Amino acid sequence: MPTLGERIRALRQERKYTLHDVSVGADLTPSFLSRLERDKVNISVANLRKIANYFGVPMTYFFSSEEAPAVEIVRAGARRKLRAEAEKLQVQGLLPEGEFHPDAFEAIVEPGGRSQFQASREGRTLLYVIEGVLTCWVGEEHYQLRAGDTLYIRNGTEYGWENTGLAKTRLLLIQPLGYRAPA
């Protein structure tokens, strides 16, 4: 069975990432990562979580004796669910439990629902309207999106949306882990 360091190195090489790429993405030094891959240092749970999040794998990936299946189905009734009452928002995860990056959601925004976020510095956000109308803002610009429209937001940009209509709006939201509400 491969060691923890060997698994991390194999995953990094399989995805064609450099030590520097992982260092920046996981906020760890390249020298630490190099020693970790050679099993010369131990790692804390918090730092292993950073590496797992960067690669988009559950932490158990590094300890499992089995490889993750090539295909997984997430049934509609088994989706992770979240309801944000203040934003009048329902969110259902589309990815299997334990998949972290990017995260994909189907969201339903009730009339009057409003949310505001900041896109991660390390990634981008894609918002696709499935049905309904949604007023979006990115920085100072405002856009009205209808079914079939896509909004693509680049690194670190503040954005938000509001359903000013009378019907629910369904949208697909794909974003990297680590988005945060602005302070």
Backbone as a printed PyTorch tensor [residue, N CA C, xyz], in Angstrom:
tensor([[[  0.8460,  -1.1760,   0.0000],
         [  0.0000,   0.0000,   0.0000],
         [  0.8940,   1.2430,   0.0000]],

        [[  0.6020,   2.2210,  -0.8530],
         [  1.4510,   3.4180,  -0.9140],
         [  1.3570,   4.2430,   0.3740]],

        [[  2.4250,   4.9570,   0.6730],
         [  2.4370,   5.8370,   1.8410],
         [  1.6460,   7.1010,   1.5280]],

        [[  1.3870,   7.8860,   2.5610],
         [  0.6820,   9.1550,   2.3850],
         [  1.4330,  10.0470,   1.3990]],

        [[  2.7310,  10.1840,   1.5830],
         [  3.5340,  11.0160,   0.6930],
         [  3.4840,  10.5320,  -0.7480]],

        [[  3.5500,   9.2290,  -0.9370],
         [  3.4900,   8.6640,  -2.2900],
         [  2.1340,   8.9360,  -2.9470]],

        [[  1.0680,   8.8630,  -2.1690],
         [ -0.2690,   9.1480,  -2.7150],
         [ -0.3910,  10.6150,  -3.1360]],

        [[  0.1270,  11.5160,  -2.3070],
         [  0.0650,  12.9440,  -2.6280],
         [  0.8830,  13.2250,  -3.8840]],

        [[  2.0920,  12.6840,  -3.9580],
         [  2.9410,  12.8970,  -5.1330],
         [  2.2880,  12.3100,  -6.3850]],

        [[  1.7220,  11.1110,  -6.2860],
         [  1.0780,  10.4740,  -7.4420],
         [ -0.0960,  11.3090,  -7.9310]],

        [[ -0.8950,  11.8420,  -7.0130],
         [ -2.0300,  12.6650,  -7.4030],
         [ -1.5570,  13.9660,  -8.0460]],

        [[ -0.5280,  14.5620,  -7.4780],
         [  0.0150,  15.8100,  -8.0390],
         [  0.5390,  15.5640,  -9.4510]],

        [[  1.2740,  14.5020,  -9.6420],
         [  1.8510,  14.2070, -10.9560],
         [  0.7750,  13.8100, -11.9640]],

        [[ -0.2230,  13.0620, -11.5070],
         [ -1.3240,  12.6570, -12.3890],
         [ -2.0520,  13.8840, -12.9390]],

        [[ -2.1760,  14.9050, -12.1090],
         [ -2.8750,  16.1290, -12.5270],
         [ -1.9320,  17.1610, -13.1430]],

        [[ -0.6520,  16.7750, -13.2420],
         [  0.3690,  17.6210, -13.8560],
         [  0.5390,  18.9710, -13.1400]],

        [[  0.4930,  18.9240, -11.7950],
         [  0.7290,  20.0990, -10.9730],
         [  2.1710,  20.0980, -10.5050]],

        [[  2.7310,  21.2720, -10.3600],
         [  4.0620,  21.4010,  -9.7710],
         [  3.9160,  21.5380,  -8.2550]],

        [[  5.0390,  21.3830,  -7.5490],
         [  5.0100,  21.6310,  -6.1090],
         [  4.5660,  23.0640,  -5.8360]],

        [[  4.9930,  23.9830,  -6.6870],
         [  4.6030,  25.3870,  -6.5220],
         [  3.0910,  25.5510,  -6.6630]],

        [[  2.4710,  24.8770,  -7.6380],
         [  1.0140,  24.9510,  -7.8140],
         [  0.2980,  24.5350,  -6.5320]],

        [[  0.6910,  23.3930,  -5.9920],
         [  0.0540,  22.8740,  -4.7850],
         [  0.3580,  23.7900,  -3.5980]],

        [[  1.5640,  24.3070,  -3.5410],
         [  1.9680,  25.2090,  -2.4750],
         [  1.0540,  26.4330,  -2.4190]],

        [[  0.8370,  27.0530,  -3.5700],
         [ -0.0170,  28.2400,  -3.6300],
         [ -1.4640,  27.8730,  -3.3120]],

        [[ -1.9520,  26.8030,  -3.9170],
         [ -3.3480,  26.4080,  -3.7370],
         [ -3.6880,  25.9290,  -2.3410]],

        [[ -2.7420,  25.3020,  -1.6670],
         [ -2.9880,  24.7580,  -0.3260],
         [ -2.3850,  25.6240,   0.7750]],

        [[ -1.7030,  26.6980,   0.3920],
         [ -1.0830,  27.6130,   1.3510],
         [ -0.0770,  26.8940,   2.2620]],

        [[  0.7900,  26.1040,   1.6150],
         [  1.8740,  25.4040,   2.3090],
         [  3.1550,  25.6630,   1.5260]],

        [[  4.3080,  25.5580,   2.1610],
         [  5.5570,  25.8510,   1.4600],
         [  5.9480,  24.6950,   0.5410]],

        [[  6.6050,  25.0090,  -0.5810],
         [  7.0660,  23.9410,  -1.4740],
         [  8.0340,  22.9850,  -0.7800]],

        [[  8.8910,  23.5090,   0.0980],
         [  9.8570,  22.6330,   0.7600],
         [  9.1460,  21.6540,   1.6940]],

        [[  8.1080,  22.1230,   2.3920],
         [  7.3420,  21.2210,   3.2480],
         [  6.6840,  20.1350,   2.4080]],

        [[  6.0690,  20.5290,   1.2910],
         [  5.4030,  19.5570,   0.4220],
         [  6.3860,  18.5330,  -0.1350]],

        [[  7.5710,  18.9920,  -0.5020],
         [  8.6000,  18.0860,  -1.0180],
         [  8.9790,  17.0510,   0.0440]],

        [[  9.2140,  17.5180,   1.2680],
         [  9.5570,  16.5910,   2.3620],
         [  8.3890,  15.6590,   2.6750]],

        [[  7.1570,  16.1810,   2.5760],
         [  5.9730,  15.3620,   2.8260],
         [  5.8670,  14.2370,   1.7970]],

        [[  6.0780,  14.5740,   0.5360],
         [  6.0050,  13.5670,  -0.5230],
         [  7.0690,  12.4830,  -0.3600]],

        [[  8.1750,  12.8250,   0.2940],
         [  9.2490,  11.8440,   0.5360],
         [  9.1290,  11.2160,   1.9170]],

        [[  8.0000,  11.4680,   2.5910],
         [  7.7140,  10.9190,   3.9190],
         [  8.7770,  11.2960,   4.9500]],

        [[  9.2920,  12.5170,   4.8540],
         [ 10.3080,  13.0050,   5.7940],
         [  9.7050,  13.8320,   6.9210]],

        [[  8.4180,  14.2350,   6.7810],
         [  7.7440,  15.0100,   7.8220],
         [  6.3410,  14.4500,   8.0310]],

        [[  5.7730,  14.7740,   9.1740],
         [  4.3770,  14.4400,   9.4520],
         [  3.5160,  15.6530,   9.1040]],

        [[  2.2240,  15.4230,   8.9510],
         [  1.3230,  16.5060,   8.5820],
         [  0.1650,  16.5630,   9.5600]],

        [[ -0.2800,  17.7700,   9.8680],
         [ -1.4380,  17.9430,  10.7420],
         [ -2.7170,  17.6750,   9.9410]],

        [[ -3.7910,  17.4270,  10.6440],
         [ -5.0820,  17.2120,   9.9970],
         [ -5.4880,  18.4720,   9.2300]],

        [[ -5.2570,  19.6380,   9.8160],
         [ -5.6290,  20.8960,   9.1550],
         [ -4.8850,  21.0590,   7.8320]],

        [[ -3.5910,  20.7430,   7.8070],
         [ -2.8300,  20.8880,   6.5630],
         [ -3.1950,  19.8180,   5.5450]],

        [[ -3.5210,  18.6160,   6.0080],
         [ -3.9660,  17.5810,   5.0790],
         [ -5.3010,  17.9730,   4.4610]],

        [[ -6.1600,  18.6100,   5.2580],
         [ -7.4410,  19.0940,   4.7390],
         [ -7.2070,  20.1300,   3.6400]],

        [[ -6.2220,  21.0090,   3.8140],
         [ -5.9040,  22.0060,   2.7810],
         [ -5.5080,  21.3210,   1.4740]],

        [[ -4.7000,  20.2810,   1.5850],
         [ -4.2500,  19.5580,   0.3890],
         [ -5.4320,  18.8410,  -0.2650]],

        [[ -6.2530,  18.1810,   0.5530],
         [ -7.4350,  17.4870,   0.0170],
         [ -8.3670,  18.4670,  -0.6690]],

        [[ -8.6020,  19.6110,  -0.0650],
         [ -9.4710,  20.6250,  -0.6820],
         [ -8.8880,  21.1190,  -1.9950]],

        [[ -7.5880,  21.3330,  -2.0350],
         [ -6.9540,  21.7970,  -3.2750],
         [ -7.1740,  20.7870,  -4.4040]],

        [[ -7.0130,  19.5200,  -4.1060],
         [ -7.1710,  18.4840,  -5.1300],
         [ -8.6320,  18.0990,  -5.3610]],

        [[ -9.5290,  18.5190,  -4.4640],
         [-10.9330,  18.1730,  -4.6140],
         [-11.2390,  16.7310,  -4.2940]],

        [[-10.5480,  16.1910,  -3.3060],
         [-10.7790,  14.8120,  -2.8830],
         [-11.0740,  14.8130,  -1.3860]],

        [[-11.8050,  13.8040,  -0.9140],
         [-11.9950,  13.7080,   0.5370],
         [-10.6740,  13.3240,   1.2000]],

        [[-10.5100,  13.6800,   2.4500],
         [ -9.2650,  13.3440,   3.1530],
         [ -9.0460,  11.8380,   3.1900]],

        [[-10.1280,  11.0760,   3.1990],
         [ -9.9970,   9.6250,   3.2290],
         [ -9.3450,   9.0710,   1.9630]],

        [[ -9.3120,   9.8550,   0.9040],
         [ -8.6650,   9.4330,  -0.3400],
         [ -7.2180,   9.0090,  -0.0750]],

        [[ -6.5490,   9.7170,   0.8170],
         [ -5.1360,   9.4630,   1.0780],
         [ -4.8970,   8.2100,   1.9190]],

        [[ -5.9650,   7.6570,   2.4900],
         [ -5.8110,   6.4940,   3.3670],
         [ -6.5590,   5.2630,   2.8700]],

        [[ -7.3890,   5.4350,   1.8710],
         [ -8.2080,   4.3320,   1.3790],
         [ -7.3500,   3.3200,   0.6380]],

        [[ -7.7080,   2.0610,   0.8080],
         [ -6.9920,   1.0230,   0.0790],
         [ -7.5850,   0.8270,  -1.3100]],

        [[ -8.7220,   1.4950,  -1.5580],
         [ -9.3650,   1.3860,  -2.8610],
         [ -9.3520,   2.7400,  -3.5410]],

        [[ -9.2930,   2.7190,  -4.8470],
         [ -9.3880,   3.9530,  -5.6210],
         [-10.8530,   4.3690,  -5.6910]],

        [[-11.1030,   5.6550,  -5.8240],
         [-12.4680,   6.1410,  -6.0010],
         [-13.0040,   5.6070,  -7.3220]],

        [[-14.2900,   5.3080,  -7.3740],
         [-14.8430,   4.7830,  -8.6240],
         [-14.7540,   5.8280,  -9.7330]],

        [[-14.6540,   5.3560, -10.9720],
         [-14.5600,   6.2610, -12.1130],
         [-15.8810,   6.9790, -12.3560]],

        [[-16.9760,   6.3640, -11.9570],
         [-18.2990,   6.9480, -12.1850],
         [-19.1150,   6.8290, -10.9090]],

        [[-19.7860,   7.9140, -10.5580],
         [-20.7130,   7.8940,  -9.4310],
         [-21.9880,   8.5970,  -9.8570]],

        [[-23.1160,   8.1060,  -9.3930],
         [-24.4030,   8.7340,  -9.6730],
         [-24.9160,   9.3230,  -8.3680]],

        [[-25.3540,  10.5660,  -8.4320],
         [-25.9810,  11.2020,  -7.2830],
         [-27.4670,  11.2980,  -7.6170]],

        [[-28.2560,  10.5020,  -6.9620],
         [-29.7000,  10.4900,  -7.2020],
         [-30.3370,  11.7500,  -6.6220]],

        [[-31.3930,  12.2040,  -7.2810],
         [-32.0590,  13.4420,  -6.8810],
         [-32.4220,  13.4470,  -5.4010]],

        [[-32.9040,  12.3390,  -4.8880],
         [-33.3050,  12.2770,  -3.4870],
         [-32.1520,  12.1760,  -2.5110]],

        [[-30.9400,  11.9550,  -3.0060],
         [-29.7780,  11.7820,  -2.1250],
         [-28.8570,  12.9990,  -2.1210]],

        [[-29.2590,  14.0740,  -2.7630],
         [-28.4060,  15.2690,  -2.8120],
         [-28.2770,  15.9050,  -1.4310]],

        [[-27.0920,  16.5120,  -1.1920],
         [-26.9000,  17.3250,   0.0110],
         [-27.7970,  18.5490,  -0.1230]],

        [[-28.4850,  18.9110,   0.9440],
         [-29.4430,  20.0150,   0.8800],
         [-29.1170,  21.0790,   1.9230]],

        [[-29.3690,  22.3240,   1.5360],
         [-29.1620,  23.4620,   2.4270],
         [-30.2590,  24.4740,   2.1400]],

        [[-30.7950,  25.0520,   3.1840],
         [-31.7930,  26.1000,   3.0190],
         [-31.3090,  27.3150,   3.7920]],

        [[-31.2150,  28.4400,   3.1020],
         [-30.8190,  29.7060,   3.7280],
         [-32.0660,  30.5850,   3.7740]],

        [[-32.7140,  30.6130,   4.9130],
         [-33.9900,  31.3260,   5.0450],
         [-33.8440,  32.8200,   4.7530]],

        [[-32.8000,  33.4560,   5.2730],
         [-32.6350,  34.9040,   5.1050],
         [-32.5150,  35.2940,   3.6440]],

        [[-31.8660,  34.4370,   2.8320],
         [-31.6900,  34.7250,   1.4080],
         [-32.8150,  34.1520,   0.5550]],

        [[-33.7790,  33.4430,   1.1910],
         [-34.8650,  32.7700,   0.4730],
         [-34.2880,  31.8660,  -0.6100]],

        [[-33.3580,  31.0100,  -0.1800],
         [-32.5620,  30.2060,  -1.0990],
         [-32.5470,  28.7530,  -0.6510]],

        [[-32.7470,  27.8510,  -1.5960],
         [-32.5700,  26.4220,  -1.3810],
         [-31.4360,  25.9740,  -2.2830]],

        [[-30.5260,  25.1630,  -1.7500],
         [-29.3910,  24.6880,  -2.5300],
         [-29.3170,  23.1810,  -2.3890]],

        [[-29.0570,  22.4960,  -3.5200],
         [-28.8380,  21.0560,  -3.5110],
         [-27.5230,  20.7700,  -4.2100]],

        [[-26.6240,  20.0570,  -3.5290],
         [-25.3440,  19.6900,  -4.1210],
         [-25.5420,  18.6870,  -5.2510]],

        [[-24.7500,  18.8180,  -6.2930],
         [-24.8320,  17.9200,  -7.4370],
         [-23.7040,  16.8960,  -7.4590]],

        [[-22.6500,  17.1340,  -6.6900],
         [-21.4960,  16.2360,  -6.6820],
         [-21.6210,  15.2120,  -5.5580]],

        [[-20.9350,  14.0740,  -5.6890],
         [-20.9720,  13.0750,  -4.6080],
         [-20.4220,  13.6560,  -3.3110]],

        [[-20.9070,  13.1380,  -2.2030],
         [-20.4080,  13.5610,  -0.8930],
         [-18.8980,  13.3810,  -0.8570]],

        [[-18.1950,  14.3820,  -0.3500],
         [-16.7500,  14.2880,  -0.2550],
         [-16.0180,  14.9280,  -1.4150]],

        [[-16.7100,  15.2650,  -2.4960],
         [-16.0680,  15.9840,  -3.6020],
         [-16.1640,  17.4650,  -3.2810]],

        [[-15.0370,  18.1490,  -3.3050],
         [-15.0200,  19.5140,  -2.8080],
         [-14.7380,  20.5830,  -3.8560]],

        [[-14.0450,  20.2880,  -4.9270],
         [-13.5520,  21.3850,  -5.7720],
         [-13.5830,  20.9870,  -7.2250]],

        [[-14.3480,  21.5870,  -8.0830],
         [-15.2750,  22.6660,  -7.7450],
         [-16.5530,  22.1040,  -7.1610]],

        [[-17.3210,  22.9390,  -6.5450],
         [-18.5970,  22.4970,  -6.0240],
         [-19.6730,  22.9520,  -6.9870]],

        [[-20.6610,  22.1420,  -7.1940],
         [-21.7380,  22.4360,  -8.1310],
         [-23.0600,  22.2820,  -7.3940]],

        [[-23.9340,  23.2520,  -7.5790],
         [-25.2150,  23.2580,  -6.9040],
         [-26.3310,  23.5850,  -7.8710]],

        [[-27.4990,  23.0390,  -7.5980],
         [-28.7270,  23.5500,  -8.1960],
         [-29.3460,  24.4130,  -7.1140]],

        [[-29.6780,  25.6400,  -7.4350],
         [-30.2390,  26.5590,  -6.4530],
         [-31.6220,  27.0080,  -6.9010]],

        [[-32.5000,  27.1740,  -5.9470],
         [-33.8170,  27.7430,  -6.2040],
         [-33.9090,  29.0130,  -5.3730]],

        [[-34.1020,  30.1360,  -6.0690],
         [-34.1950,  31.4320,  -5.4100],
         [-35.6650,  31.8480,  -5.4410]],

        [[-36.2490,  31.9590,  -4.2850],
         [-37.6420,  32.3620,  -4.1910],
         [-37.7670,  33.8560,  -4.4920]],

        [[-38.9610,  34.3250,  -4.8800],
         [-39.1530,  35.7620,  -5.1010],
         [-38.6870,  36.5540,  -3.8840]],

        [[-37.9200,  37.6010,  -4.1220],
         [-37.3650,  38.4180,  -3.0510],
         [-36.0540,  37.8890,  -2.4900]],

        [[-35.6240,  36.6800,  -2.9290],
         [-34.3680,  36.1120,  -2.4570],
         [-33.1810,  36.8970,  -2.9850]],

        [[-32.1790,  37.0500,  -2.1310],
         [-31.0150,  37.8700,  -2.4920],
         [-29.7810,  37.2930,  -1.8120]],

        [[-28.6620,  37.1970,  -2.5510],
         [-27.3970,  36.7130,  -2.0000],
         [-26.2560,  37.5480,  -2.5330]],

        [[-25.1640,  37.5890,  -1.7620],
         [-23.9840,  38.3280,  -2.1890],
         [-22.7550,  37.5370,  -1.7720]],

        [[-21.7850,  37.4060,  -2.7090],
         [-20.5790,  36.6190,  -2.4870],
         [-19.3680,  37.3370,  -3.0480]],

        [[-18.2240,  36.7530,  -2.7920],
         [-17.0040,  37.1820,  -3.4580],
         [-16.3710,  35.9440,  -4.0620]],

        [[-16.1120,  35.9880,  -5.3740],
         [-15.4990,  34.8360,  -6.0350],
         [-14.1220,  34.6020,  -5.4390]],

        [[-13.7560,  33.3480,  -5.3090],
         [-12.4570,  32.9950,  -4.7640],
         [-11.3400,  33.5600,  -5.6280]],

        [[-10.2410,  33.9290,  -5.0120],
         [ -9.0900,  34.4150,  -5.7690],
         [ -8.4850,  33.3110,  -6.6320]],

        [[ -8.6920,  32.0470,  -6.2110],
         [ -8.0740,  30.9260,  -6.9170],
         [ -8.9400,  30.3720,  -8.0310]],

        [[-10.1400,  30.8810,  -8.2040],
         [-11.0080,  30.2500,  -9.1820],
         [-12.0370,  31.1860,  -9.7550]],

        [[-12.9640,  30.5790, -10.4370],
         [-13.9950,  31.3250, -11.1240],
         [-15.3510,  30.7460, -10.7480]],

        [[-16.3840,  31.5010, -11.0470],
         [-17.7390,  31.0860, -10.7470],
         [-18.5580,  31.1330, -12.0200]],

        [[-19.3840,  30.1070, -12.2130],
         [-20.2830,  30.0720, -13.3460],
         [-21.6980,  29.9460, -12.8120]],

        [[-22.5820,  30.8100, -13.3020],
         [-23.9730,  30.7940, -12.8950],
         [-24.8050,  30.6320, -14.1650]],

        [[-25.6390,  29.5910, -14.2220],
         [-26.4630,  29.2990, -15.3920],
         [-27.9220,  29.2660, -14.9640]],

        [[-28.7620,  30.1050, -15.5730],
         [-30.1730,  30.1620, -15.2170],
         [-30.9210,  29.0690, -15.9810]],

        [[-31.5530,  28.1710, -15.2400],
         [-32.3210,  27.0740, -15.8260],
         [-33.7330,  27.5480, -16.1620]],

        [[-34.3700,  28.2370, -15.2150],
         [-35.7000,  28.8000, -15.4660],
         [-35.8940,  30.0160, -14.5910]],

        [[-36.6890,  30.9620, -15.0770],
         [-36.9620,  32.1780, -14.3300],
         [-36.0680,  33.3250, -14.7750]],

        [[-36.1090,  34.3830, -13.9860],
         [-35.3390,  35.5960, -14.2520],
         [-34.5860,  35.9550, -12.9840]],

        [[-33.3590,  36.4190, -13.1520],
         [-32.5170,  36.7660, -12.0110],
         [-31.7580,  38.0490, -12.3350]],

        [[-31.8030,  38.9990, -11.4240],
         [-31.0020,  40.2080, -11.5710],
         [-29.6870,  39.9640, -10.8470]],

        [[-28.5730,  40.0870, -11.5600],
         [-27.2440,  39.8460, -10.9920],
         [-26.4360,  41.1270, -11.0350]],

        [[-25.5190,  41.2530, -10.0980],
         [-24.5660,  42.3500, -10.1490],
         [-23.1760,  41.7930,  -9.9460]],

        [[-22.2580,  42.3890, -10.6620],
         [-20.8500,  42.0380, -10.5630],
         [-20.1250,  43.3700, -10.4360]],

        [[-19.5450,  43.6170,  -9.2640],
         [-18.9750,  44.9330,  -9.0110],
         [-20.1030,  45.9540,  -9.0720]],

        [[-19.9800,  46.9520,  -9.9360],
         [-20.9930,  48.0040, -10.0890],
         [-21.9690,  47.7340, -11.2330]],

        [[-21.7100,  46.6970, -12.0370],
         [-22.5430,  46.3940, -13.2030],
         [-23.7160,  45.4960, -12.8250]],

        [[-24.8800,  45.7380, -13.4320],
         [-26.0740,  44.9260, -13.2110],
         [-26.4830,  44.2540, -14.5120]],

        [[-26.9710,  43.0070, -14.3910],
         [-27.3810,  42.2230, -15.5560],
         [-28.6820,  41.5080, -15.2230]],

        [[-29.5620,  41.4010, -16.2070],
         [-30.7500,  40.5910, -16.0190],
         [-30.5770,  39.3110, -16.8230]],

        [[-30.6220,  38.1800, -16.1300],
         [-30.4350,  36.8800, -16.7750],
         [-31.7740,  36.1630, -16.8550]],

        [[-31.9740,  35.4790, -17.9840],
         [-33.1790,  34.6760, -18.2100],
         [-32.7570,  33.2370, -18.4620]],

        [[-33.7120,  32.3380, -18.5240],
         [-33.4350,  30.9280, -18.7670],
         [-32.4960,  30.7630, -19.9560]],

        [[-31.4200,  30.0080, -19.7420],
         [-30.4330,  29.7570, -20.7880],
         [-29.2360,  30.6940, -20.7550]],

        [[-29.3070,  31.7770, -19.9780],
         [-28.1850,  32.7260, -19.8900],
         [-27.1590,  32.2340, -18.8750]],

        [[-25.9000,  32.5740, -19.1470],
         [-24.7820,  32.2080, -18.2780],
         [-24.0380,  33.4640, -17.8530]],

        [[-23.6650,  33.5290, -16.5930],
         [-22.8130,  34.5910, -16.0680],
         [-21.5210,  33.9320, -15.6030]],

        [[-20.3880,  34.4190, -16.0780],
         [-19.0790,  33.8570, -15.7640],
         [-18.2810,  34.9300, -15.0360]],

        [[-17.8240,  34.6300, -13.8250],
         [-17.1800,  35.6250, -12.9660],
         [-15.7520,  35.1900, -12.6800]],

        [[-14.8100,  36.1060, -12.8910],
         [-13.4010,  35.7920, -12.6920],
         [-12.9330,  36.1260, -11.2790]],

        [[-11.7380,  35.7010, -10.9740],
         [-11.0700,  35.7440,  -9.6650],
         [-11.3400,  36.9930,  -8.8340]],

        [[-11.7700,  36.7650,  -7.5960],
         [-11.8260,  37.8110,  -6.5840],
         [-12.8880,  38.8720,  -6.7750]],

        [[-13.8160,  38.6940,  -7.6760],
         [-14.8020,  39.7200,  -7.9730],
         [-16.0390,  39.5460,  -7.0960]],

        [[-16.5140,  40.6400,  -6.5170],
         [-17.7260,  40.5920,  -5.7160],
         [-18.9320,  40.4820,  -6.6450]],

        [[-19.8800,  39.6270,  -6.2810],
         [-21.0810,  39.4680,  -7.0970],
         [-22.2590,  39.0810,  -6.2200]],

        [[-23.4310,  39.1700,  -6.7870],
         [-24.6240,  38.7650,  -6.0580],
         [-25.7950,  38.6700,  -7.0070]],

        [[-26.9440,  38.2730,  -6.4550],
         [-28.1430,  38.1670,  -7.2730],
         [-29.3650,  38.4460,  -6.4300]],

        [[-30.4710,  38.7320,  -7.1470],
         [-31.7510,  38.9390,  -6.5020],
         [-32.8480,  38.4940,  -7.4540]],

        [[-33.8320,  37.8110,  -6.9100],
         [-35.0000,  37.4300,  -7.6890],
         [-36.0610,  38.4910,  -7.4390]],

        [[-36.2320,  39.3980,  -8.3930],
         [-37.2150,  40.4770,  -8.2550],
         [-38.5440,  40.1000,  -8.8990]],

        [[-38.6330,  38.8810,  -9.4510],
         [-39.8590,  38.4310, -10.1140],
         [-40.8650,  37.8580,  -9.1360]],

        [[-41.9230,  37.2990,  -9.7010],
         [-43.0050,  36.7210,  -8.9070],
         [-42.9150,  35.2010,  -8.8140]],

        [[-42.0100,  34.5840,  -9.6000],
         [-41.8670,  33.1260,  -9.6210],
         [-40.4720,  32.7370,  -9.1300]],

        [[-40.3300,  31.4860,  -8.7230],
         [-39.0210,  30.9710,  -8.3200],
         [-38.0950,  30.9460,  -9.5230]],

        [[-36.8060,  31.1070,  -9.2530],
         [-35.7770,  30.9950, -10.2950],
         [-34.8810,  29.8180,  -9.9380]],

        [[-34.6300,  28.9380, -10.9070],
         [-33.7110,  27.8050, -10.7210],
         [-32.4290,  28.1170, -11.4680]],

        [[-31.2970,  27.8370, -10.8310],
         [-30.0210,  28.0820, -11.4740],
         [-29.0160,  27.0220, -11.0990]],

        [[-28.0250,  26.8810, -11.9330],
         [-26.8930,  25.9990, -11.6880],
         [-25.7340,  26.9010, -11.3130]],

        [[-25.0900,  26.6070, -10.1880],
         [-23.9730,  27.4100,  -9.6980],
         [-22.7700,  26.4970,  -9.5460]],

        [[-21.6900,  26.8250, -10.2420],
         [-20.4490,  26.0610, -10.1370],
         [-19.3730,  27.0320,  -9.6780]],

        [[-18.7540,  26.6970,  -8.5560],
         [-17.7620,  27.5980,  -7.9760],
         [-16.7300,  26.7920,  -7.2140]],

        [[-15.5470,  27.3580,  -7.0460],
         [-14.5490,  26.6490,  -6.2460],
         [-14.8810,  26.7530,  -4.7780]],

        [[-14.3750,  25.7990,  -4.0210],
         [-14.5180,  25.8550,  -2.5810],
         [-13.8110,  27.1040,  -2.0880]],

        [[-14.3270,  27.7130,  -1.0590],
         [-13.6360,  28.8480,  -0.4610],
         [-14.2770,  30.1670,  -0.7920]],

        [[-15.4690,  30.1780,  -1.4530],
         [-16.0950,  31.4590,  -1.6570],
         [-16.4640,  31.9960,  -0.2980]],

        [[-16.5460,  33.3110,  -0.1800],
         [-16.8920,  33.8890,   1.1160],
         [-17.7720,  35.1160,   0.9170]],

        [[-18.6400,  35.3340,   1.8610],
         [-19.4520,  36.5410,   1.8320],
         [-18.5390,  37.7170,   2.1490]],

        [[-18.7080,  38.8610,   1.4670],
         [-17.8450,  39.9950,   1.7550],
         [-18.0450,  40.5090,   3.1670]],

        [[-17.0020,  41.0730,   3.7460],
         [-17.0700,  41.5790,   5.1190],
         [-17.8430,  42.8780,   5.1860]]])
